[in-house]
Amino acid sequence: MEQSDAPAVVDALGEQAEDLAHIHDHITRVIANLDIPDDAFSGYDEPNRADYELEPVVLAFLYKEARDLNSENELARRLNSAAYIYVRFGLENPLIQATINRNWRKRFSHSERNTIKKAGSRIREICQEHGLVSEDEPALDPSDIRANDNIEEEQIMDAVKRATELGFQNFSADRASNAKYALEAYFERQGYLNMSNAATTTPRRRFARLSGRDEVPHGSSHNRTMKKVADPETQTELGDFQGGKTPEWRRIRDTVLPAFHQGVEQQLDEIAGRDRQGIRQPVKAAIDITTFNFWPSPTKDEEDVGEGELPVNNGKGPFYPKEDFPETVSGFKDQKKKETERGYKFATITIVAEDTPIILGIEPVRDYSWWERKKKEDVVTTSRAGIVKRLLEQAEQHVEIHKLFCDREFDIHEIRDIADRKQIQYVIGKRSQSNEDFRNIEEIKESLVYDTRIEHAWVHCDGRRHKVSIIYVPGGEYSQFTVNGWVEPGRAEVLIDQYRHRWQIENQYKSIKEHFLPKTSTKDYRVRFLYFVVGVVMHNVWRLTNFILRDEVEGDLGENPPLPGGEIVELVGFCLFDPGG
């Protein structure tokens, strides 16, 4: 390649990075998805003798420059790190330092090496502008890796079947003894719908081909059966649930979750049976809230307003709320779009850090929304402290919790009180809400000596008082965290570093929404809650399947999934349940 071609290559890679920065959430994923022009790096005169294909090697060197790594040794360490970066770049195995050095010196001309350096610098600048540069690497996503050829289809099918039996076999419904289809047939179909992001009214032809059953349930029959699974009382009418009244949606939770927890216990037993150590306890866990979007507007169009109907004004201006709008739908802010959206909210507690990330508990979330007819004080909602208490109770059915990570939405004294009384170490994000917070941050910014600060304080709750450390650390603007007890700088640094494990739960929500939730427009809270629970079961099944298959994959992938969520869609019809039933 001639030197005159270098600016064009840098521009082309920069344009790609600009486009990819709007799609991906991290600089490493941007680099991994670059398309290297075929003729961009042709200086190597013996391509047939190369041990590695050109494009993965170029991506590795672009990564070194874009991440501003100081040495080839550091690149080798990163490629072999817990995030398995080499997998994203299409390398068969991580490169050692000697291989990196040889490729850099022998495979690329002087001008090509300069091109890589300039392109890497351009990519870094673009990703910094989009806020995609952080110290850690993102965990593997289902789309990052394909199952290796040495995993036989039969092994995959056996693993999926085993994992799914553990997840679904405890669900039941009050159905007639002469029902045409076994309940397993409906969960087989529901698993397919969840993983293929399909609607319950999807035509049956493709599912029938996959299923292997002589006949498969129709969509309308399927909907009725799913409602019965989540129905606390046989005689309860659909209309009783439409409003999402507090007693009903809490009873729906209590109806569905026992079967879910039996499945979790069996999945954990399966892990322990295959690994003598099982889940290493006590575990680190994260709590967060995710959403299941509901798109219809809560207010009436002008032509739908009845004659003489009076508007509601609760501070947002006069409006006419829909009478049948579900009360369990909440408003929330989409942080990326910077827009207000609506949906059903669910909180989960998940094992994070080194262990297989199994979801241990689910709680419905009921928040007050501006469009409600009632005043805020007249609406029964779920407090964040109540959610954390119930999630910990659910998780403690299965494991012992050692550390708990929560974001600033859970910056509440009652939650700290709950964790302290359970002797659980917590790290909770803190809002900047006092003049003292702002003063401390300003003092840190002006200091020439230190950029982190720890303040010791007491919090009071129900007559009890607890020691709390408030930690101010740099990150964009300054981030603040609270931990229980009065900690010193060394201990604080370790805890904040471990807090980064909480980000795994956000990748988990992304996977559930992308791979394991069906399309639906239903307002029925029974259906929405059950669909989300089934999606969580399928996520746990996927994680367990990957745990079962990990020894069949070349290279040590640890707990990271070798089987993408999307790939097991084709196996659902064959493997979820015995086609006989």
Residue pairs with C-beta under 8 A, 6 or more apart in sequence:
1 9
1 39
1 40
1 41
1 42
1 43
1 109
1 111
1 112
1 115
2 111
3 111
5 40
6 111
6 112
6 114
6 115
6 118
9 37
9 40
9 115
9 119
10 115
10 118
10 119
10 122
12 37
12 40
13 34
13 36
13 62
13 119
13 122
13 123
14 119
14 122
14 123
14 126
16 34
16 35
17 30
17 31
17 34
17 122
17 123
17 126
17 127
18 126
20 29
20 30
20 33
20 34
21 30
21 126
21 127
21 129
21 130
21 132
22 130
23 33
24 30
24 33
24 132
25 132
25 138
26 132
26 134
26 137
26 138
27 66
27 67
27 123
27 124
27 127
27 132
27 133
28 63
28 67
28 83
28 85
28 88
28 137
28 138
29 88
29 138
29 141
30 123
30 126
30 127
30 132
31 59
31 62
31 63
31 66
31 89
31 123
32 59
32 88
32 89
32 144
34 59
34 62
36 54
36 55
36 58
36 59
40 58
40 115
41 54
41 58
41 108
41 112
41 115
41 116
43 107
43 108
43 109
43 111
43 112
44 50
44 54
44 106
44 107
44 108
47 54
50 107
51 99
52 91
52 92
52 95
52 99
52 103
53 90
54 107
55 90
56 86
56 89
56 90
56 91
57 91
57 95
57 103
57 107
58 116
59 89
59 90
60 75
60 79
60 86
60 89
60 91
60 95
60 100
61 75
61 103
61 104
61 108
61 116
61 120
62 116
62 119
62 120
62 123
63 69
63 75
63 78
63 85
63 89
63 120
64 72
64 75
64 120
65 116
65 117
65 119
65 120
65 121
65 123
65 124
66 120
66 121
66 123
66 124
66 127
67 78
67 124
68 124
69 75
69 78
72 97
72 100
72 101
72 104
73 97
75 95
75 97
75 100
76 94
76 95
76 96
76 97
76 100
78 85
78 137
79 85
79 86
79 89
79 91
79 94
79 95
80 86
80 94
81 137
82 558
83 136
83 137
83 138
83 139
83 140
84 140
84 145
84 557
84 560
85 137
86 93
86 94
86 95
87 140
87 144
87 145
87 555
87 557
88 140
88 144
88 145
92 554
92 555
93 555
95 103
104 113
108 116
124 133
127 133
136 500
136 503
138 503
138 507
139 503
139 504
139 507
139 560
140 557
140 560
140 561
141 507
141 510
141 511
142 511
142 514
142 515
142 542
142 561
142 564
142 565
142 566
142 567
143 564
143 566
144 564
145 557
145 560
145 561
145 562
145 564
146 564
146 567
147 156
147 549
147 553
147 562
147 563
147 564
147 567
148 552
148 553
148 554
148 562
150 552
150 553
150 554
151 549
151 552
151 553
151 562
151 563
155 549
155 552
156 545
156 549
156 563
156 568
156 571
157 571
157 574
157 575
158 575
159 545
159 548
159 549
160 541
160 545
160 568
160 571
160 572
160 575
160 576
161 575
161 576
161 577
162 270
162 548
163 267
163 270
163 541
163 542
163 544
163 545
163 548
164 191
164 541
164 575
164 576
164 577
165 577
166 263
166 266
166 267
166 270
166 541
166 544
167 263
167 266
167 267
167 537
167 538
167 540
167 541
167 544
168 184
168 187
168 191
168 263
168 537
168 576
168 577
169 263
169 266
170 258
170 259
170 262
170 263
171 183
171 187
171 229
171 259
172 183
172 229
172 259
173 183
173 225
173 228
173 229
173 231
174 228
174 231
174 234
175 183
175 225
175 228
180 215
180 217
180 221
181 215
181 216
181 217
181 221
182 581
183 225
183 229
184 576
184 577
184 578
184 581
185 211
185 213
185 216
185 217
185 577
185 581
186 217
186 222
186 225
186 226
187 534
187 576
187 577
188 211
188 213
188 572
188 573
188 576
188 577
189 207
189 211
189 216
189 217
189 222
190 222
190 226
190 518
190 531
190 534
191 534
191 538
191 572
191 576
192 198
192 207
192 210
192 211
192 569
192 572
192 573
192 576
193 199
193 200
193 202
193 518
194 516
194 517
194 518
194 531
194 534
194 535
194 538
195 515
195 516
195 538
195 565
195 566
195 568
195 569
195 572
196 569
196 572
197 514
197 515
197 517
197 518
197 519
198 518
198 519
199 518
199 519
199 520
200 219
200 222
200 223
200 226
200 518
200 520
201 219
202 219
204 216
204 218
204 219
207 216
207 573
208 215
208 216
209 573
210 570
210 572
210 573
210 574
211 573
211 574
211 579
212 573
212 574
212 579
213 579
217 225
223 522
223 527
226 526
226 527
226 530
226 531
227 238
227 524
227 526
227 527
227 530
229 256
229 530
230 252
230 255
230 256
230 526
230 527
230 529
230 530
231 252
231 255
231 526
232 248
232 251
232 252
232 254
232 255
236 248
238 524
240 248
241 248
241 249
241 252
241 524
241 525
241 526
242 324
242 326
242 523
242 524
242 525
243 326
243 327
244 326
244 327
244 328
244 329
244 366
244 525
245 327
246 366
246 380
248 525
249 328
249 364
249 366
249 525
249 529
250 364
252 364
252 525
252 526
252 529
253 362
253 363
253 364
253 529
256 529
256 530
256 533
257 362
257 394
257 533
260 362
260 533
260 536
260 537
261 361
261 394
261 397
261 398
263 537
263 540
264 358
264 359
264 360
264 398
264 540
265 397
265 398
267 358
267 540
267 541
267 544
268 278
268 279
268 358
268 398
268 399
270 544
270 548
271 278
271 279
271 356
271 544
271 547
272 278
272 279
274 547
274 548
279 351
279 355
279 356
279 358
279 399
280 354
280 355
281 399
281 400
281 402
282 399
282 400
282 401
282 402
282 403
283 351
283 353
283 355
283 399
283 400
283 401
283 402
284 351
284 352
284 353
284 402
284 403
284 404
284 405
284 498
284 501
285 349
285 350
285 351
285 352
285 360
285 395
285 401
285 403
285 404
285 405
286 349
286 350
286 352
286 404
286 405
286 406
286 501
286 502
286 504
286 505
287 347
287 348
287 349
287 350
287 387
287 388
287 391
287 404
287 405
287 406
287 410
287 505
288 347
288 348
288 406
288 407
288 409
288 502
288 505
288 506
288 509
289 345
289 346
289 347
289 365
289 387
289 409
290 345
290 346
290 347
290 348
290 509
290 512
290 513
291 330
291 332
291 341
291 343
291 344
291 345
291 346
292 343
292 344
292 345
292 346
292 517
292 528
292 531
292 532
293 341
293 342
293 343
294 326
294 329
294 342
294 343
294 344
294 523
295 342
295 521
296 322
296 325
296 521
297 322
298 321
298 322
298 325
298 329
298 342
298 369
298 371
299 319
299 320
299 321
299 322
299 371
300 320
300 321
300 322
304 320
305 320
309 320
311 318
311 319
311 320
312 318
312 319
312 320
312 321
312 373
313 319
314 370
314 372
314 375
315 370
316 370
316 371
319 371
321 371
321 372
321 373
324 523
325 371
326 344
326 523
326 525
327 366
327 372
328 344
328 364
328 366
328 525
328 528
329 342
329 343
329 344
329 369
330 342
330 343
330 344
330 345
330 365
330 366
330 367
330 368
330 369
331 340
331 341
331 342
331 367
331 369
331 370
331 371
332 340
332 341
332 342
332 343
332 345
333 339
333 340
333 341
334 340
334 341
342 369
344 364
344 525
344 528
344 529
344 532
345 364
345 365
345 366
345 367
346 362
346 363
346 364
346 365
346 529
346 532
347 362
347 363
347 364
347 365
347 387
347 391
348 359
348 361
348 362
348 363
348 391
348 505
348 536
349 359
349 360
349 361
349 391
349 392
349 394
349 395
350 357
350 358
350 359
350 360
350 504
350 505
350 508
351 357
351 358
351 360
351 399
352 405
352 501
352 502
352 504
352 505
353 498
353 501
353 504
354 558
354 559
355 559
356 543
356 544
356 546
356 547
356 559
357 504
357 508
357 543
357 559
358 540
358 543
358 544
359 508
359 536
359 539
359 540
360 391
360 394
360 395
360 398
360 399
361 390
361 391
361 392
361 393
361 394
361 395
362 394
362 532
362 533
362 536
363 382
363 387
363 390
363 391
363 394
364 382
364 529
365 382
365 387
366 380
366 381
366 382
367 381
367 382
368 376
368 379
368 381
372 379
383 414
384 409
384 410
384 412
384 415
385 412
385 414
385 415
385 418
388 406
388 410
388 415
388 418
388 419
389 418
392 401
392 404
392 418
392 422
392 424
395 401
401 422
401 424
402 424
402 425
403 424
403 425
403 426
403 427
403 498
404 419
404 424
404 425
404 426
404 427
405 426
405 427
405 428
405 498
405 499
405 501
405 502
406 415
406 426
406 427
406 428
406 429
406 502
407 428
407 429
407 502
408 428
408 429
408 430
408 431
409 429
410 428
410 429
411 428
411 429
411 430
411 431
411 482
413 459
413 460
413 461
414 461
415 426
415 428
416 426
416 428
416 459
416 461
416 466
416 468
416 482
416 484
417 459
417 461
417 462
417 464
417 466
419 425
419 426
419 484
420 464
420 466
420 484
421 464
425 483
425 484
425 495
426 482
426 483
426 484
427 481
427 482
427 483
427 495
427 496
427 498
427 499
427 502
428 481
428 482
428 483
429 479
429 480
429 481
430 437
430 470
430 480
430 481
430 482
431 480
432 438
432 441
432 480
436 455
437 470
437 480
440 453
440 455
440 472
441 472
441 477
441 478
443 453
444 450
444 451
444 452
444 453
444 472
444 474
444 478
445 478
451 473
451 474
452 471
452 472
452 473
452 474
452 489
452 492
452 493
453 471
453 472
454 469
454 470
454 471
454 472
454 487
454 488
454 489
454 492
455 469
455 470
455 472
456 467
456 468
456 469
456 470
456 486
457 467
457 468
457 469
457 470
458 465
458 466
458 467
458 468
459 465
459 466
459 468
460 466
466 484
467 484
467 485
467 486
468 482
468 483
468 484
468 485
469 482
469 483
469 484
469 485
469 486
469 487
469 492
470 480
470 481
470 482
471 480
471 481
471 482
471 483
471 487
471 492
471 495
471 496
472 478
472 479
472 480
473 479
473 480
473 481
473 496
481 495
481 496
481 499
483 492
483 495
487 495
508 539
511 539
511 542
511 565
512 535
512 536
512 539
514 565
514 566
515 538
515 539
515 542
515 565
515 566
516 534
516 535
516 536
516 538
516 539
516 542
516 565
517 531
517 532
517 535
518 531
518 535
520 527
520 528
520 531
522 528
539 565
542 561
542 563
542 565
542 568
543 561
545 563
545 568
546 559
546 560
546 561
546 562
546 563
547 559
549 562
549 563
550 557
550 558
550 559
550 562
552 562
553 562
